[in-house]
Amino acid sequence: MFRTHLSTTDPTVLTAVADYFKVLSEISRLQILNCLQSGPMNVMELCEATGLGQANLSKHLKALTQAGILSRQPKGTSAYYGIADPIIFELCEIVCGRISDRVLQQAESFAQLKAPQTP
């Protein structure tokens, strides 16, 4: 299932994998990642781009940073957040592609059900 140097049945490894996916299971965090594809941004820029309130945004930035997905670089009176692990975009691309394929298959199945039946 997973390529790793540790046993995939090791609960510690599986817990870490589950925790990583939990961080990504929040739509606001995915919005933040989407905004940061173009480069680092500070909190005010992210608030404007995502529409999230500053307190809510800060909570999500902390979770993403603690998970090692984002980096935080202080610059003057601001802190800029950027992608620490660019592989995140490949992961999201794979997931989005799979979901898109599944939705298209479901739409085709639905269209076939609605098509008039010929005797």
KOLMINU-638360 format. One line per field, with one value per residue: x, y, z of N, C-alpha, C, O in turn; residue in one letter. Coordinates in steps of 0.2 Angstrom, whole numbers, plus 5000, padded with zeros to 4 digits. Layout:
N
n.c1 <- [X,...]
n.c2 <- [Y,...]
n.c3 <- [Z,...]
ca.c1 <- [X,...]
ca.c2 <- [Y,...]
ca.c3 <- [Z,...]
c.c1 <- [X,...]
c.c2 <- [Y,...]
c.c3 <- [Z,...]
o.c1 <- [X,...]
o.c2 <- [Y,...]
o.c3 <- [Z,...]
resn <- [A,...]
% end
This chain:
119
n.c1 <- [5004,5009,5024,5038,5051,5048,5038,5022,5012,5015,5008,5012,5017,5006,4997,5004,5002,4988,4986,4992,4983,4972,4975,4974,4960,4952,4942,4946,4959,4964,4960,4969,4981,4980,4980,4993,5000,5005,5015,5024,5014,5008,4998,4988,4987,4983,4971,4963,4963,4957,4945,4944,4943,4955,4958,4953,4960,4973,4973,4972,4984,4993,4991,4994,5008,5013,5012,5021,5019,5018,5029,5036,5041,5048,5046,5051,5038,5029,5024,5028,5020,5024,5025,5031,5033,5033,5028,5015,5007,5007,5001,4988,4984,4984,4973,4963,4962,4957,4945,4938,4938,4930,4918,4914,4912,4901,4892,4891,4885,4873,4867,4865,4855,4845,4842,4831,4823,4825,4813]
n.c2 <- [4994,5007,5015,5013,5014,5009,4997,4995,4991,4996,5005,5018,5024,5023,5031,5043,5046,5046,5057,5067,5067,5071,5085,5090,5088,5099,5111,5125,5125,5119,5129,5139,5132,5132,5146,5149,5143,5151,5158,5164,5172,5185,5185,5195,5196,5183,5183,5191,5185,5172,5175,5172,5175,5183,5177,5164,5160,5161,5150,5139,5141,5138,5124,5119,5123,5116,5103,5102,5106,5119,5133,5146,5163,5176,5193,5209,5217,5207,5190,5178,5165,5150,5136,5122,5109,5105,5093,5092,5098,5089,5078,5083,5085,5072,5067,5076,5073,5059,5060,5068,5060,5050,5057,5060,5047,5043,5053,5049,5036,5040,5047,5037,5030,5039,5040,5038,5022,5010,5000]
n.c3 <- [5000,5004,5001,5010,5022,5034,5042,5035,5044,5055,5069,5073,5061,5053,5060,5059,5045,5044,5052,5044,5033,5039,5042,5029,5027,5028,5021,5021,5023,5011,5002,5006,5003,4989,4986,4989,4979,4970,4976,4991,5004,5015,5031,5029,5016,5013,5020,5012,5000,5003,5010,5023,5041,5051,5063,5062,5050,5055,5064,5055,5047,5057,5059,5047,5046,5057,5053,5043,5030,5027,5027,5038,5037,5044,5040,5042,5050,5047,5043,5031,5023,5015,5004,5011,5007,4992,4986,4990,4980,4970,4976,4978,4965,4960,4968,4965,4951,4951,4958,4949,4938,4943,4945,4932,4927,4935,4930,4917,4918,4924,4914,4905,4911,4911,4897,4884,4883,4870,4862]
ca.c1 <- [5000,5013,5032,5041,5056,5045,5032,5016,5007,5017,5003,5015,5018,4999,4995,5006,4999,4981,4986,4993,4977,4967,4976,4971,4953,4948,4942,4949,4967,4965,4960,4976,4986,4978,4982,5000,5003,5009,5021,5022,5009,5007,4992,4983,4985,4979,4964,4959,4962,4953,4939,4944,4944,4962,4959,4952,4966,4979,4972,4974,4991,4997,4990,4998,5015,5015,5012,5027,5017,5020,5035,5034,5047,5046,5049,5049,5032,5024,5026,5026,5019,5025,5024,5038,5034,5029,5025,5008,5003,5006,4996,4982,4983,4982,4967,4958,4961,4953,4938,4936,4936,4924,4912,4913,4909,4894,4888,4889,4880,4866,4865,4863,4849,4840,4841,4825,4824,4822,4811]
ca.c2 <- [5000,5013,5013,5016,5010,5006,4993,4999,4989,5000,5010,5024,5026,5024,5037,5049,5046,5048,5064,5071,5068,5075,5092,5091,5087,5105,5115,5131,5123,5118,5136,5142,5129,5135,5153,5149,5140,5157,5160,5166,5177,5186,5184,5200,5194,5177,5184,5194,5180,5167,5177,5169,5180,5183,5172,5157,5159,5159,5143,5134,5142,5135,5117,5117,5124,5111,5097,5103,5108,5126,5136,5153,5167,5183,5199,5215,5216,5202,5184,5176,5158,5147,5129,5119,5103,5105,5087,5093,5099,5082,5074,5086,5084,5065,5066,5079,5069,5053,5063,5071,5053,5046,5061,5059,5040,5044,5057,5045,5031,5044,5049,5031,5028,5044,5040,5034,5015,5008,4993]
ca.c3 <- [5000,5005,5000,5016,5025,5040,5041,5035,5049,5061,5071,5073,5054,5051,5064,5056,5039,5046,5055,5038,5029,5043,5041,5023,5026,5030,5015,5022,5022,5004,4999,5008,4998,4982,4986,4990,4973,4966,4980,4998,5006,5022,5033,5027,5009,5013,5022,5007,4995,5005,5013,5030,5046,5053,5069,5058,5046,5059,5066,5049,5046,5062,5058,5041,5047,5062,5049,5039,5024,5026,5031,5040,5036,5047,5036,5045,5055,5044,5042,5025,5023,5009,5003,5013,5004,4985,4984,4991,4974,4966,4979,4977,4958,4960,4971,4960,4945,4953,4959,4942,4934,4946,4944,4925,4926,4937,4925,4911,4921,4925,4907,4902,4914,4908,4890,4882,4881,4864,4863]
c.c1 <- [5004,5021,5035,5047,5054,5040,5026,5010,5009,5012,5006,5015,5011,4996,4997,5003,4992,4981,4987,4987,4972,4968,4974,4964,4949,4948,4946,4957,4968,4965,4967,4981,4986,4981,4990,5004,5008,5015,5019,5018,5009,5000,4986,4981,4981,4972,4960,4958,4957,4946,4939,4945,4952,4963,4958,4958,4972,4979,4974,4981,4995,4997,4994,5006,5017,5015,5018,5025,5018,5026,5033,5041,5045,5050,5047,5043,5027,5028,5024,5025,5020,5025,5031,5039,5030,5026,5017,5004,5002,5001,4989,4979,4980,4974,4961,4956,4956,4946,4935,4934,4930,4917,4910,4909,4902,4889,4886,4884,4873,4863,4862,4856,4843,4838,4835,4827,4821,4819,4814]
c.c2 <- [5006,5010,5017,5012,5007,5001,4997,4997,4993,5005,5017,5028,5028,5030,5043,5051,5049,5055,5069,5072,5072,5083,5094,5090,5093,5109,5122,5130,5122,5124,5139,5139,5132,5142,5153,5145,5145,5160,5162,5172,5178,5185,5189,5198,5188,5178,5187,5189,5174,5169,5175,5175,5178,5177,5165,5155,5157,5152,5138,5135,5138,5127,5115,5118,5118,5104,5097,5104,5115,5128,5144,5157,5174,5188,5205,5214,5211,5195,5181,5168,5156,5140,5126,5113,5103,5099,5087,5094,5093,5078,5076,5085,5077,5064,5069,5075,5063,5055,5065,5065,5050,5050,5060,5052,5040,5048,5053,5039,5034,5045,5043,5029,5033,5043,5036,5027,5014,5001,4988]
c.c3 <- [5000,5004,5006,5019,5032,5038,5041,5040,5055,5063,5071,5066,5052,5054,5061,5049,5040,5048,5049,5034,5033,5042,5034,5022,5027,5023,5015,5020,5015,5000,5000,5003,4991,4981,4985,4984,4969,4970,4987,4999,5013,5024,5030,5019,5008,5015,5016,5001,4996,5007,5020,5035,5048,5058,5066,5054,5050,5062,5061,5047,5051,5061,5052,5042,5052,5058,5044,5032,5022,5030,5033,5040,5039,5042,5039,5051,5052,5044,5036,5025,5016,5009,5005,5009,4997,4983,4985,4985,4970,4969,4978,4970,4957,4962,4967,4954,4946,4954,4953,4938,4936,4945,4936,4924,4929,4933,4919,4913,4921,4918,4904,4905,4912,4901,4889,4880,4875,4864,4858]
o.c1 <- [5003,5023,5035,5047,5057,5037,5025,5005,5006,5011,5002,5014,5009,4992,4993,5002,4990,4977,4985,4986,4968,4964,4971,4961,4943,4954,4949,4960,4974,4968,4969,4985,4991,4984,4993,5010,5013,5018,5013,5018,5011,4995,4981,4976,4977,4967,4954,4953,4954,4941,4934,4949,4954,4967,4962,4960,4976,4984,4978,4984,5000,5002,4998,5009,5022,5019,5019,5029,5020,5028,5028,5045,5041,5056,5041,5044,5022,5034,5018,5030,5018,5024,5036,5044,5024,5022,5013,4998,4997,4997,4984,4974,4976,4970,4956,4951,4952,4942,4929,4928,4926,4912,4904,4905,4898,4884,4880,4879,4868,4857,4857,4852,4837,4833,4834,4832,4815,4823,4812]
o.c2 <- [5011,5005,5023,5006,5002,5002,5001,5000,4992,5010,5022,5033,5033,5033,5048,5057,5053,5059,5075,5078,5075,5087,5100,5092,5092,5111,5124,5135,5124,5125,5142,5143,5133,5143,5157,5145,5144,5164,5162,5176,5174,5184,5186,5198,5187,5175,5185,5189,5172,5165,5176,5180,5173,5173,5160,5150,5152,5149,5133,5130,5135,5124,5110,5114,5115,5100,5092,5104,5116,5125,5147,5155,5177,5187,5207,5210,5209,5195,5182,5165,5159,5137,5128,5110,5101,5099,5083,5092,5092,5075,5072,5083,5075,5061,5067,5075,5061,5052,5063,5064,5048,5047,5060,5052,5037,5046,5053,5038,5031,5044,5043,5026,5031,5046,5031,5026,5015,4997,4982]
o.c3 <- [4996,5006,5006,5017,5034,5033,5045,5041,5060,5059,5070,5065,5049,5051,5060,5047,5036,5046,5049,5032,5030,5042,5034,5016,5027,5021,5010,5018,5012,4995,4996,5000,4988,4976,4982,4984,4966,4967,4988,4995,5017,5020,5028,5017,5004,5013,5015,4998,4992,5007,5023,5033,5048,5058,5067,5054,5048,5062,5062,5046,5049,5061,5052,5039,5051,5060,5041,5027,5016,5035,5029,5044,5035,5040,5038,5055,5056,5045,5034,5028,5011,5015,5002,5008,4997,4978,4983,4985,4967,4966,4977,4968,4953,4959,4966,4952,4942,4952,4952,4935,4933,4943,4935,4920,4926,4932,4917,4909,4920,4918,4900,4901,4911,4899,4892,4876,4874,4867,4859]
resn <- [M,F,R,T,H,L,S,T,T,D,P,T,V,L,T,A,V,A,D,Y,F,K,V,L,S,E,I,S,R,L,Q,I,L,N,C,L,Q,S,G,P,M,N,V,M,E,L,C,E,A,T,G,L,G,Q,A,N,L,S,K,H,L,K,A,L,T,Q,A,G,I,L,S,R,Q,P,K,G,T,S,A,Y,Y,G,I,A,D,P,I,I,F,E,L,C,E,I,V,C,G,R,I,S,D,R,V,L,Q,Q,A,E,S,F,A,Q,L,K,A,P,Q,T,P]
% end
